[in-house]
Amino acid sequence: MKNYKRAFVQTANCVFIMLSAWALVSCSTDEIDKFDNHNYLSFQKSSMSYTFAFSADDVKSVEFDIPVAYAGRYSDADMLFSIVPVSEKSTAKEGTDYQLMDASQQVIKAGTNSGNGKIRLLRTPALKEESLKLVLAIAPNDHFLPGVADTLTVSISDQIVQPSWWDWSYSRWLGQYTKTKMLLWLEFMGVDDGSNPFDTEQYCHYVLYTGYTEPSIVYHEWVAIPKLMEFRQWLLNTKNNPMDPDLGMPVVETLGTF
């Protein structure tokens, strides 16, 4: 009788453990499913810059594109996302230096996992003297939660200053930044608004590496480097290797390595 009771208790315990384990697995699976069903939206860059210095005098504002992306399944419908300013970290003031745009402008189209948010930057006399900082964040909504790269810093000016895109890759290729060198590079590439000539799918893409908190720009060097070599020849043959007054040397002699 005692053995029977002992066997019964052991059997009951086993059933209890199995049920408990099933419940835990079920709960965990539910949690994983819910987690996986979320779309985590990230800015594709941690910093961007815009200057009105290349714009005509009558240009008083500009719609500024902000690239975003998420990793996940494509939707068969358009999905809105939300970008909000972080006022306490910004020197730019809403209504004076920038304007938020209609929420319908912030959309990722069906069948894709990337898009551009928009914000209107305003040209003010103060930008001639100092650059302003606008910090933006991705806010949660019905479609998206903030991803790992959930903030973006935009530098706004009306001066020719070193842009955020002149990063370590540019320093490796073109050497130390100077105003003269950048203007020559933009002229050679046919860019008249001060934007990164390599910021196209032809030359680069953005990758979020494991363990990193923000996407990194990755240049297609087999396309970019031949263009940089053309730039060197253009400086020599078309521009007669002009002097860089900031460095006191001919521009070609200040370039980096390809």
BELRA-V353997 format. One record per backbone hydrogen bond with DSSP energy under -1.0 kcal/mol. CO is the residue of the C=O (numbers start at 1). NH is the residue of the N-H. If there is no record, write none. Layout:
co = {CO CO}
nh = {NH NH}
This chain:
co = {1 2 3 4 5 6 7 8 9 10 11 12 13 14 15 16 17 18 19 20 21 22 23 24 25 26 27 28 29 30 31 32 33 35 39 41 42 46 48 50 52 56 60 62 64 66 67 68 69 75 79 82 84 86 87 93 93 93 97 98 99 102 103 105 106 108 109 113 115 117 119 120 121 124 125 126 126 127 132 133 133 134 135 136 137 144 145 148 149 150 152 153 154 155 156 157 159 163 165 167 168 169 170 171 172 173 178 179 180 181 182 183 184 185 186 196 198 200 203 205 207 209 216 218 219 220 220 221 224 225 226 227 228 229 230 231 232 233 234 234 235 242 244 244 249 251 252}
nh = {5 6 7 8 9 10 11 12 13 14 15 16 17 18 19 20 21 22 23 24 25 26 27 28 29 30 31 32 33 34 35 36 37 38 145 147 69 153 155 157 55 59 123 121 119 117 44 115 42 111 108 139 137 89 90 96 97 98 122 95 120 105 106 107 81 79 112 70 68 66 64 99 62 127 128 129 130 158 156 91 92 154 86 152 84 141 41 150 43 138 136 48 134 50 132 52 161 166 167 171 172 173 174 175 257 256 182 183 184 185 186 187 188 189 191 199 200 204 220 218 216 212 207 205 221 223 224 225 228 229 230 231 232 233 234 235 236 237 238 239 241 251 248 249 244 254 255}
